[in-house]
Amino acid sequence: MPARQPAKPRVRRQTQEDRPYHHGDLRRVLIDAALQLAAEGAEVSVREAARRAAVSPGAPFRHFPNRDALMAAVAGEAQRRFRVEIEAALADAPPAEPLARFRSFGLAYVRWAMRNPAHFEIISTGRYFAHGSSAELTRDNAEVIALTERMLAEAAEQGLLRSADLKRIQIAGRALVYGFARMNLDGHFPRWGVEEGEVEQMAEGVIDLFIAGIVKR
């Protein structure tokens, strides 16, 4: 009677959950996927970001335990890109002229918001997650507000402002750039007779009008 052949070990078929992740940085890929979903107006979730990134549904949870954690990371990335744009604009502005710096800041703010509407929506509203839950985003927002306040405070110290009510001027300056960016994002300008190709030029005119209104003559 021939010897019985040993049974071959069963090879378990590899599932999607088992497959190794081949991207270089899963966290970065997931953030980019979530940003893309937001830009498309789609619902953002950890699982949908995983699908876009072509990884197993369970893989992202090693980095982001829930949607809020993912969106906080997305907001942090959007805020980082925003700060890079602002800092580049201010690097070209005359350091000793605070109102010229405010003008550069305001134009950079509006232009960035116009060119990155999904990013602006994420960092400027609570639609995607509670901003207060992210210490990093709270700190960055405070720094941007402080930057606005500081430029106008320097203008006051140099005797450039016609009003002594610095706080009101600071709030008006913040409201101007944020409000203009928000109006553009919400599609208000066509009803005011401003075409898409004219928005940046209008932004320049509005900011110049604000500065002319606060400067001492």
C-alpha positions as CSV (number, residue, x, y, z in Angstrom):
1,M,0.0,0.0,0.0
2,P,1.6,3.3,-1.1
3,A,2.6,5.8,1.7
4,R,0.0,8.4,2.2
5,Q,1.2,11.8,1.0
6,P,1.2,14.5,3.6
7,A,-1.6,17.0,3.1
8,K,-0.5,20.3,1.6
9,P,-1.1,23.3,3.9
10,R,-4.1,25.3,2.9
11,V,-3.1,28.8,1.6
12,R,-5.5,31.4,2.8
13,R,-6.5,33.7,0.1
14,Q,-5.3,37.2,0.7
15,T,-8.1,39.7,1.3
16,Q,-8.2,43.4,0.8
17,E,-7.8,43.8,4.5
18,D,-4.5,41.8,4.4
19,R,-2.9,43.5,1.4
20,P,0.0,45.7,2.4
21,Y,-0.3,49.4,1.8
22,H,2.1,50.5,-1.0
23,H,1.8,54.3,-0.8
24,G,4.6,56.1,0.9
25,D,2.5,58.0,3.4
26,L,-1.0,56.8,4.2
27,R,-1.8,59.7,6.4
28,R,-0.9,62.2,3.7
29,V,-2.8,60.3,1.0
30,L,-6.0,60.2,3.2
31,I,-5.8,63.9,3.9
32,D,-5.5,64.6,0.2
33,A,-8.4,62.3,-0.6
34,A,-10.6,64.0,2.0
35,L,-9.7,67.4,0.6
36,Q,-10.6,66.2,-2.9
37,L,-14.0,64.9,-1.6
38,A,-14.7,68.3,0.0
39,A,-13.7,70.1,-3.2
40,E,-16.2,68.1,-5.1
41,G,-18.9,68.8,-2.5
42,A,-19.1,65.1,-1.6
43,E,-19.7,63.7,1.8
44,V,-16.4,63.2,3.6
45,S,-15.9,60.1,5.7
46,V,-13.0,58.0,6.7
47,R,-14.2,55.0,4.6
48,E,-14.8,57.1,1.5
49,A,-11.3,58.6,1.9
50,A,-10.0,55.1,2.1
51,R,-11.8,54.1,-1.1
52,R,-10.4,57.1,-2.9
53,A,-7.0,56.2,-1.6
54,A,-7.4,52.6,-2.8
55,V,-6.7,51.1,0.6
56,S,-8.7,48.7,2.7
57,P,-11.6,50.2,4.7
58,G,-9.9,49.5,8.0
59,A,-6.4,50.9,7.1
60,P,-7.2,54.6,7.8
61,F,-8.4,54.0,11.4
62,R,-4.8,53.4,12.4
63,H,-4.3,57.2,11.8
64,F,-7.8,58.6,12.1
65,P,-10.2,56.9,14.6
66,N,-13.2,58.9,13.4
67,R,-14.3,61.5,10.9
68,D,-13.6,64.4,13.2
69,A,-10.0,63.4,13.6
70,L,-9.6,63.2,9.8
71,M,-11.3,66.5,9.2
72,A,-9.1,68.1,11.9
73,A,-6.0,66.9,10.0
74,V,-7.5,68.2,6.7
75,A,-8.2,71.6,8.3
76,G,-4.6,71.7,9.6
77,E,-3.3,71.0,6.1
78,A,-5.6,73.7,4.6
79,Q,-4.5,76.2,7.3
80,R,-0.8,75.4,6.6
81,R,-1.3,76.1,2.9
82,F,-3.1,79.3,3.8
83,R,-0.3,80.5,6.1
84,V,2.3,79.8,3.4
85,E,0.4,82.1,1.0
86,I,0.0,84.8,3.6
87,E,3.7,84.7,4.6
88,A,4.8,84.8,0.9
89,A,2.7,87.9,0.3
90,L,4.0,89.7,3.5
91,A,7.6,88.8,2.6
92,D,7.2,91.1,-0.5
93,A,5.5,93.9,1.5
94,P,7.5,96.8,3.0
95,P,8.1,95.9,6.6
96,A,7.9,99.5,7.9
97,E,4.5,100.3,6.2
98,P,1.8,98.5,8.2
99,L,-1.1,99.6,5.9
100,A,0.8,98.4,2.8
101,R,1.3,95.1,4.7
102,F,-2.4,95.0,5.5
103,R,-3.3,95.5,1.9
104,S,-0.9,92.6,0.9
105,F,-2.4,90.4,3.6
106,G,-6.0,91.2,2.6
107,L,-5.4,90.5,-1.1
108,A,-3.5,87.3,-0.4
109,Y,-6.4,86.2,1.9
110,V,-9.0,86.8,-0.7
111,R,-7.1,85.3,-3.6
112,W,-6.3,82.2,-1.6
113,A,-9.9,81.8,-0.6
114,M,-11.0,82.3,-4.2
115,R,-8.6,79.7,-5.6
116,N,-9.1,77.2,-2.8
117,P,-12.8,77.4,-2.0
118,A,-13.0,73.9,-0.4
119,H,-10.0,74.7,1.9
120,F,-11.5,78.0,2.9
121,E,-14.8,76.4,3.6
122,I,-13.2,73.8,5.9
123,I,-11.2,76.3,8.0
124,S,-13.7,79.1,8.1
125,T,-17.0,77.3,9.0
126,G,-18.1,74.6,11.3
127,R,-19.8,72.6,8.5
128,Y,-17.3,69.8,8.6
129,F,-16.3,69.5,12.2
130,A,-16.2,71.5,15.5
131,H,-13.2,73.8,15.2
132,G,-12.8,74.1,18.9
133,S,-11.9,70.4,19.1
134,S,-8.6,71.1,17.3
135,A,-6.1,72.9,19.4
136,E,-3.8,73.4,16.3
137,L,-6.5,75.1,14.3
138,T,-7.6,77.2,17.2
139,R,-4.0,78.4,17.7
140,D,-3.5,79.1,14.0
141,N,-6.8,81.1,13.7
142,A,-5.7,83.1,16.8
143,E,-2.4,83.8,15.1
144,V,-4.0,85.1,11.9
145,I,-6.3,87.3,13.9
146,A,-3.4,88.6,15.9
147,L,-1.5,89.3,12.7
148,T,-4.4,91.5,11.4
149,E,-4.6,93.3,14.8
150,R,-0.9,93.9,14.9
151,M,-0.6,95.5,11.5
152,L,-3.4,97.9,12.3
153,A,-2.0,98.6,15.8
154,E,1.3,99.5,14.2
155,A,-0.5,101.9,11.9
156,A,-2.1,103.5,14.9
157,E,1.3,103.8,16.7
158,Q,2.7,105.6,13.7
159,G,-0.2,108.1,13.8
160,L,-1.6,106.9,10.5
161,L,-5.2,106.3,11.5
162,R,-7.8,109.0,11.8
163,S,-9.9,107.2,14.5
164,A,-8.6,106.3,18.0
165,D,-11.0,103.4,18.2
166,L,-8.5,100.8,17.2
167,K,-10.6,97.8,18.2
168,R,-13.4,98.8,15.8
169,I,-10.9,99.3,13.0
170,Q,-9.4,95.9,13.6
171,I,-12.7,94.2,13.6
172,A,-13.7,96.1,10.4
173,G,-10.5,95.0,8.7
174,R,-11.1,91.4,9.7
175,A,-14.7,91.5,8.6
176,L,-13.7,93.1,5.3
177,V,-11.4,90.3,4.1
178,Y,-13.4,87.4,5.6
179,G,-16.7,88.9,4.3
180,F,-15.4,89.5,0.8
181,A,-14.0,85.9,0.6
182,R,-17.3,84.5,2.0
183,M,-19.4,86.5,-0.5
184,N,-17.4,85.1,-3.3
185,L,-17.6,81.5,-2.0
186,D,-21.4,81.9,-1.6
187,G,-21.8,83.2,-5.2
188,H,-23.1,86.7,-4.3
189,F,-21.1,88.8,-6.7
190,P,-23.0,88.1,-10.0
191,R,-26.2,89.6,-8.4
192,W,-24.1,92.7,-7.7
193,G,-23.0,92.9,-11.3
194,V,-19.5,91.6,-10.7
195,E,-18.4,89.0,-13.2
196,E,-16.1,86.1,-12.3
197,G,-13.1,87.7,-14.0
198,E,-13.6,91.0,-12.2
199,V,-13.6,89.7,-8.6
200,E,-9.9,90.1,-7.9
201,Q,-9.9,93.6,-9.3
202,M,-12.9,94.4,-7.1
203,A,-11.1,93.0,-4.1
204,E,-8.3,95.4,-4.7
205,G,-10.7,98.3,-5.0
206,V,-12.6,97.4,-1.8
207,I,-9.4,97.0,0.3
208,D,-8.0,100.3,-1.1
209,L,-11.4,102.0,-0.2
210,F,-11.2,100.6,3.3
211,I,-7.6,101.9,3.8
212,A,-8.5,105.3,2.4
213,G,-11.4,105.4,4.9
214,I,-9.3,104.8,8.0
215,V,-6.1,106.7,7.1
216,K,-5.5,110.2,8.6
217,R,-5.7,112.8,5.9
